[in-house]
Amino acid sequence: MEPRNQTSVSEFLLLGFSQDSEHQPILFGLFLSMYLVTVLGNLLIILAVSSDSHLHTPMYFFLANLSFADICFISTTIPKMLVNIQTQSKSITYAGCIAQMYFFMVFGGMDTFLLTVMAYDRFVAICHPLHYTVIMNPWLCGLLVLVSWFTSLSYSLIQSLLMLRLSFCTNRVIPHFYCELAQALMLACSDTLVNHILQYMLTGLLGIVPFSGILFSYSRIASSILRIPSANGKYKTFSTCASHLSVVSFFYGTAFGVYLSSDASSWRGMIASLMYTVVTPMLNPFIYSLRNRDIKRALQKVLRITLYVQ
C-alpha cells in the first residue's frame, strides 16, 4: 500500500544528535551552557553599546543589532531542543515547526544582512574617512537596518506560506535538531517544485548578493591598506576590521558548508549547522570584545554598575 497523504499533520519528530539516553544529560548541560553564554555575552554587548556615549557610532550600532539578532537566532532552536531532552520527547507540533522555520530564517537572514552592512561601514571608514560622518549618518544607518528587517521578514514569510500549502506523508521524522526547511520539504507528499524553485532562487539571491557585497567591500579595503606606506599604519587600519572579518569567515564558511553539502542531515552536516547556528553567535561577543579597547572599557563600566547595584 502507498503511504496515505496527511494534509493536517499534527507534529514532527526531531531526531537531534543522539538517540542514546545516556548522552542526554551531557547534551543538555552542554547546550544549556552554550545558550546561557551566548545570551549573556550578547546582552553585555548591547548594554555596553547603549550605556556608553563613546560607542554611539554606526559600527557599534550595527554590532548591537547583530547581538540582538544572535540572541533571537539561537533562541529559535536551542530552547526547544533543551525541552525535548528534558522531557525525553522528540516531538514538535506542526505549528511550532512552521514557526521555528520562520523565525530561524528571519534572524539567520538578519545576521547575513547585518554582516554585509558592517562590511560597508568598514569600507566607508577606511576608503572614505573624510566623508565617513556624512555618508554613515543616523538616517542611513537606520534605513539600512530597516531594509534588512523588511527583506528578511518578507523572504521568511514567503517560504513559510509556501510550506502551509503542502500535505505530508505518514513519515514525519526530521533527522536534525531543528525544523530545517529542506528536510521538511523532503517529507511532503504534494508537489514541492514551486517550493524548491523559490528556495534556491531566494536563498541564492539573499546569500550570494550580500556575500558579493562583503567581498567587494574587503577587496577595496585591501587595496586601500596596501597603499599605506608604513607597516604600523597598515596594521592599525586592518585591526579595525579584523574582528568583523573573522566573524564573516566563520559564519559563511560553516553556512556554505551546510547548504553545499550533499547530505545536510548527516552527522557532518549537523555539526556544520551547529557551528553557524550556535557556536558563531556564542563567539561573536568574545571576538568583538577581546581586541577592542572601547568595548572592554564599556563592559567594565557595565559590570561595575551591576556589582554596585547588587
C-alpha positions as a Python dict, from the first residue, in 0.01 Angstrom:
ca = {
    (1, 'M'): (0, 0, 0),
    (2, 'E'): (115, 355, -73),
    (3, 'P'): (153, 589, 223),
    (4, 'R'): (-163, 789, 279),
    (5, 'N'): (-134, 1166, 249),
    (6, 'Q'): (-195, 1357, 569),
    (7, 'T'): (-296, 1715, 494),
    (8, 'S'): (-332, 1815, 859),
    (9, 'V'): (-23, 1669, 1021),
    (10, 'S'): (-19, 1726, 1396),
    (11, 'E'): (352, 1704, 1475),
    (12, 'F'): (701, 1623, 1353),
    (13, 'L'): (980, 1431, 1524),
    (14, 'L'): (1326, 1586, 1562),
    (15, 'L'): (1592, 1315, 1597),
    (16, 'G'): (1861, 1551, 1728),
    (17, 'F'): (2221, 1446, 1785),
    (18, 'S'): (2186, 1122, 1977),
    (19, 'Q'): (1928, 851, 2043),
    (20, 'D'): (2124, 718, 2342),
    (21, 'S'): (1960, 812, 2674),
    (22, 'E'): (2300, 809, 2848),
    (23, 'H'): (2415, 1101, 2631),
    (24, 'Q'): (2110, 1319, 2700),
    (25, 'P'): (2231, 1473, 3033),
    (26, 'I'): (2566, 1561, 2872),
    (27, 'L'): (2395, 1718, 2571),
    (28, 'F'): (2154, 1908, 2797),
    (29, 'G'): (2435, 2054, 3007),
    (30, 'L'): (2646, 2138, 2701),
    (31, 'F'): (2372, 2317, 2507),
    (32, 'L'): (2234, 2492, 2814),
    (33, 'S'): (2581, 2629, 2890),
    (34, 'M'): (2631, 2743, 2531),
    (35, 'Y'): (2289, 2909, 2528),
    (36, 'L'): (2343, 3096, 2854),
    (37, 'V'): (2691, 3212, 2747),
    (38, 'T'): (2551, 3333, 2414),
    (39, 'V'): (2262, 3525, 2566),
    (40, 'L'): (2472, 3676, 2845),
    (41, 'G'): (2760, 3773, 2614),
    (42, 'N'): (2538, 3939, 2355),
    (43, 'L'): (2331, 4115, 2622),
    (44, 'L'): (2650, 4261, 2766),
    (45, 'I'): (2745, 4390, 2420),
    (46, 'I'): (2403, 4557, 2384),
    (47, 'L'): (2424, 4708, 2734),
    (48, 'A'): (2779, 4831, 2673),
    (49, 'V'): (2689, 5000, 2344),
    (50, 'S'): (2369, 5157, 2477),
    (51, 'S'): (2524, 5283, 2804),
    (52, 'D'): (2848, 5435, 2671),
    (53, 'S'): (2812, 5753, 2463),
    (54, 'H'): (3153, 5690, 2305),
    (55, 'L'): (3006, 5382, 2137),
    (56, 'H'): (2713, 5565, 1977),
    (57, 'T'): (2866, 5529, 1632),
    (58, 'P'): (2745, 5339, 1321),
    (59, 'M'): (2986, 5048, 1376),
    (60, 'Y'): (2865, 4979, 1729),
    (61, 'F'): (2502, 5049, 1635),
    (62, 'F'): (2522, 4765, 1383),
    (63, 'L'): (2708, 4549, 1635),
    (64, 'A'): (2429, 4594, 1892),
    (65, 'N'): (2173, 4494, 1628),
    (66, 'L'): (2383, 4189, 1539),
    (67, 'S'): (2395, 4088, 1906),
    (68, 'F'): (2017, 4118, 1931),
    (69, 'A'): (1971, 3909, 1615),
    (70, 'D'): (2214, 3647, 1751),
    (71, 'I'): (2017, 3615, 2076),
    (72, 'C'): (1695, 3564, 1881),
    (73, 'F'): (1866, 3334, 1629),
    (74, 'I'): (1990, 3087, 1890),
    (75, 'S'): (1661, 3114, 2082),
    (76, 'T'): (1468, 2969, 1788),
    (77, 'T'): (1638, 2629, 1818),
    (78, 'I'): (1815, 2561, 2148),
    (79, 'P'): (1528, 2610, 2399),
    (80, 'K'): (1308, 2360, 2213),
    (81, 'M'): (1597, 2114, 2199),
    (82, 'L'): (1653, 2153, 2574),
    (83, 'V'): (1284, 2097, 2645),
    (84, 'N'): (1281, 1782, 2432),
    (85, 'I'): (1591, 1646, 2605),
    (86, 'Q'): (1448, 1721, 2949),
    (87, 'T'): (1110, 1565, 2874),
    (88, 'Q'): (1266, 1278, 2676),
    (89, 'S'): (1046, 1370, 2381),
    (90, 'K'): (1141, 1440, 2020),
    (91, 'S'): (813, 1590, 1903),
    (92, 'I'): (740, 1940, 1782),
    (93, 'T'): (394, 2049, 1676),
    (94, 'Y'): (321, 2132, 1313),
    (95, 'A'): (256, 2497, 1405),
    (96, 'G'): (570, 2501, 1618),
    (97, 'C'): (777, 2360, 1331),
    (98, 'I'): (649, 2623, 1084),
    (99, 'A'): (708, 2899, 1341),
    (100, 'Q'): (1060, 2772, 1410),
    (101, 'M'): (1139, 2771, 1037),
    (102, 'Y'): (1003, 3124, 1000),
    (103, 'F'): (1198, 3280, 1286),
    (104, 'F'): (1511, 3081, 1201),
    (105, 'M'): (1507, 3228, 850),
    (106, 'V'): (1425, 3578, 980),
    (107, 'F'): (1715, 3602, 1224),
    (108, 'G'): (1954, 3399, 1008),
    (109, 'G'): (1880, 3643, 727),
    (110, 'M'): (1934, 3937, 962),
    (111, 'D'): (2277, 3803, 1052),
    (112, 'T'): (2363, 3789, 682),
    (113, 'F'): (2241, 4142, 608),
    (114, 'L'): (2397, 4297, 917),
    (115, 'L'): (2736, 4144, 839),
    (116, 'T'): (2707, 4295, 491),
    (117, 'V'): (2610, 4637, 630),
    (118, 'M'): (2901, 4623, 873),
    (119, 'A'): (3138, 4544, 585),
    (120, 'Y'): (3006, 4851, 402),
    (121, 'D'): (3060, 5059, 716),
    (122, 'R'): (3425, 4948, 734),
    (123, 'F'): (3465, 5018, 362),
    (124, 'V'): (3345, 5377, 404),
    (125, 'A'): (3554, 5428, 719),
    (126, 'I'): (3878, 5308, 558),
    (127, 'C'): (3834, 5414, 194),
    (128, 'H'): (3647, 5742, 250),
    (129, 'P'): (3747, 5854, 602),
    (130, 'L'): (3693, 6227, 536),
    (131, 'H'): (3332, 6169, 429),
    (132, 'Y'): (3253, 5895, 682),
    (133, 'T'): (3030, 6101, 914),
    (134, 'V'): (2843, 6246, 616),
    (135, 'I'): (2783, 5912, 442),
    (136, 'M'): (2715, 5700, 751),
    (137, 'N'): (2466, 5940, 904),
    (138, 'P'): (2199, 5821, 1154),
    (139, 'W'): (1927, 5831, 886),
    (140, 'L'): (2119, 5598, 653),
    (141, 'C'): (2214, 5362, 937),
    (142, 'G'): (1852, 5332, 1048),
    (143, 'L'): (1739, 5282, 688),
    (144, 'L'): (1991, 5003, 629),
    (145, 'V'): (1870, 4816, 938),
    (146, 'L'): (1502, 4867, 845),
    (147, 'V'): (1561, 4742, 490),
    (148, 'S'): (1740, 4439, 632),
    (149, 'W'): (1446, 4361, 861),
    (150, 'F'): (1191, 4410, 582),
    (151, 'T'): (1379, 4187, 336),
    (152, 'S'): (1438, 3913, 590),
    (153, 'L'): (1078, 3917, 715),
    (154, 'S'): (939, 3911, 359),
    (155, 'Y'): (1163, 3624, 247),
    (156, 'S'): (1078, 3417, 555),
    (157, 'L'): (706, 3485, 520),
    (158, 'I'): (704, 3370, 157),
    (159, 'Q'): (886, 3047, 242),
    (160, 'S'): (658, 2976, 541),
    (161, 'L'): (335, 3042, 347),
    (162, 'L'): (451, 2806, 74),
    (163, 'M'): (505, 2536, 338),
    (164, 'L'): (145, 2575, 458),
    (165, 'R'): (9, 2465, 119),
    (166, 'L'): (180, 2125, 139),
    (167, 'S'): (41, 1794, 259),
    (168, 'F'): (265, 1547, 441),
    (169, 'C'): (303, 1170, 442),
    (170, 'T'): (295, 940, 741),
    (171, 'N'): (674, 974, 772),
    (172, 'R'): (719, 1282, 994),
    (173, 'V'): (1079, 1228, 1109),
    (174, 'I'): (1323, 1517, 1057),
    (175, 'P'): (1683, 1394, 1104),
    (176, 'H'): (1801, 1722, 1252),
    (177, 'F'): (1795, 1916, 1581),
    (178, 'Y'): (1558, 2182, 1443),
    (179, 'C'): (1293, 2212, 1171),
    (180, 'E'): (1517, 2263, 872),
    (181, 'L'): (1334, 2377, 557),
    (182, 'A'): (1496, 2138, 310),
    (183, 'Q'): (1446, 1839, 541),
    (184, 'A'): (1077, 1924, 592),
    (185, 'L'): (1022, 1957, 217),
    (186, 'M'): (1151, 1601, 173),
    (187, 'L'): (862, 1474, 389),
    (188, 'A'): (590, 1635, 174),
    (189, 'C'): (362, 1417, -37),
    (190, 'S'): (234, 1702, -255),
    (191, 'D'): (424, 1874, -535),
    (192, 'T'): (716, 2079, -399),
    (193, 'L'): (852, 2210, -731),
    (194, 'V'): (746, 2570, -661),
    (195, 'N'): (892, 2549, -310),
    (196, 'H'): (1226, 2421, -435),
    (197, 'I'): (1249, 2676, -717),
    (198, 'L'): (1180, 2968, -484),
    (199, 'Q'): (1403, 2820, -215),
    (200, 'Y'): (1703, 2802, -446),
    (201, 'M'): (1628, 3137, -611),
    (202, 'L'): (1569, 3336, -292),
    (203, 'T'): (1835, 3161, -85),
    (204, 'G'): (2085, 3207, -366),
    (205, 'L'): (1988, 3571, -415),
    (206, 'L'): (1991, 3656, -44),
    (207, 'G'): (2310, 3459, 10),
    (208, 'I'): (2516, 3546, -297),
    (209, 'V'): (2430, 3918, -319),
    (210, 'P'): (2527, 4002, 44),
    (211, 'F'): (2837, 3784, 23),
    (212, 'S'): (2936, 3956, -302),
    (213, 'G'): (2890, 4291, -128),
    (214, 'I'): (3121, 4178, 151),
    (215, 'L'): (3383, 4057, -97),
    (216, 'F'): (3365, 4385, -289),
    (217, 'S'): (3399, 4589, 31),
    (218, 'Y'): (3701, 4395, 150),
    (219, 'S'): (3868, 4399, -191),
    (220, 'R'): (3853, 4780, -182),
    (221, 'I'): (3966, 4781, 182),
    (222, 'A'): (4264, 4557, 95),
    (223, 'S'): (4370, 4784, -191),
    (224, 'S'): (4349, 5087, 39),
    (225, 'I'): (4554, 4917, 310),
    (226, 'L'): (4824, 4816, 60),
    (227, 'R'): (4864, 5181, -40),
    (228, 'I'): (4950, 5281, 318),
    (229, 'P'): (5330, 5335, 330),
    (230, 'S'): (5405, 5235, 692),
    (231, 'A'): (5368, 4884, 829),
    (232, 'N'): (5231, 5022, 1156),
    (233, 'G'): (4965, 5215, 966),
    (234, 'K'): (4866, 4903, 774),
    (235, 'Y'): (4834, 4705, 1098),
    (236, 'K'): (4623, 4969, 1272),
    (237, 'T'): (4391, 5003, 974),
    (238, 'F'): (4349, 4627, 933),
    (239, 'S'): (4285, 4582, 1306),
    (240, 'T'): (3968, 4795, 1277),
    (241, 'C'): (3806, 4528, 1061),
    (242, 'A'): (3984, 4212, 1179),
    (243, 'S'): (3705, 4112, 1420),
    (244, 'H'): (3434, 4155, 1160),
    (245, 'L'): (3636, 3963, 901),
    (246, 'S'): (3681, 3676, 1148),
    (247, 'V'): (3305, 3656, 1214),
    (248, 'V'): (3225, 3672, 841),
    (249, 'S'): (3472, 3394, 761),
    (250, 'F'): (3339, 3169, 1035),
    (251, 'F'): (2970, 3235, 961),
    (252, 'Y'): (2985, 3198, 583),
    (253, 'G'): (3235, 2914, 594),
    (254, 'T'): (3007, 2693, 804),
    (255, 'A'): (2684, 2813, 638),
    (256, 'F'): (2811, 2734, 289),
    (257, 'G'): (2935, 2402, 421),
    (258, 'V'): (2578, 2314, 522),
    (259, 'Y'): (2399, 2426, 207),
    (260, 'L'): (2658, 2289, -35),
    (261, 'S'): (2669, 1956, 147),
    (262, 'S'): (2518, 1659, -34),
    (263, 'D'): (2353, 1539, 288),
    (264, 'A'): (2278, 1811, 544),
    (265, 'S'): (2115, 1553, 773),
    (266, 'S'): (2440, 1359, 817),
    (267, 'W'): (2649, 1392, 1132),
    (268, 'R'): (2893, 1616, 946),
    (269, 'G'): (2609, 1834, 816),
    (270, 'M'): (2457, 1872, 1162),
    (271, 'I'): (2793, 1971, 1310),
    (272, 'A'): (2829, 2238, 1042),
    (273, 'S'): (2475, 2359, 1120),
    (274, 'L'): (2563, 2370, 1488),
    (275, 'M'): (2870, 2582, 1414),
    (276, 'Y'): (2683, 2865, 1241),
    (277, 'T'): (2356, 2846, 1438),
    (278, 'V'): (2502, 2810, 1790),
    (279, 'V'): (2880, 2845, 1804),
    (280, 'T'): (2906, 3159, 1589),
    (281, 'P'): (2650, 3361, 1795),
    (282, 'M'): (2831, 3245, 2109),
    (283, 'L'): (3175, 3350, 1986),
    (284, 'N'): (3074, 3687, 1837),
    (285, 'P'): (3081, 3880, 2169),
    (286, 'F'): (3426, 3740, 2250),
    (287, 'I'): (3563, 3815, 1904),
    (288, 'Y'): (3438, 4173, 1910),
    (289, 'S'): (3545, 4245, 2267),
    (290, 'L'): (3881, 4073, 2316),
    (291, 'R'): (4080, 4314, 2096),
    (292, 'N'): (3854, 4618, 2122),
    (293, 'R'): (3955, 4862, 2395),
    (294, 'D'): (3634, 5067, 2366),
    (295, 'I'): (3416, 4760, 2417),
    (296, 'K'): (3635, 4640, 2706),
    (297, 'R'): (3609, 4980, 2876),
    (298, 'A'): (3232, 4991, 2831),
    (299, 'L'): (3192, 4633, 2958),
    (300, 'Q'): (3396, 4712, 3267),
    (301, 'K'): (3171, 5010, 3334),
    (302, 'V'): (2857, 4796, 3294),
    (303, 'L'): (2994, 4527, 3527),
    (304, 'R'): (3095, 4786, 3789),
    (305, 'I'): (2745, 4936, 3782),
    (306, 'T'): (2590, 4589, 3810),
    (307, 'L'): (2807, 4496, 4108),
    (308, 'Y'): (2739, 4833, 4275),
    (309, 'V'): (2361, 4788, 4241),
    (310, 'Q'): (2383, 4441, 4391),
}
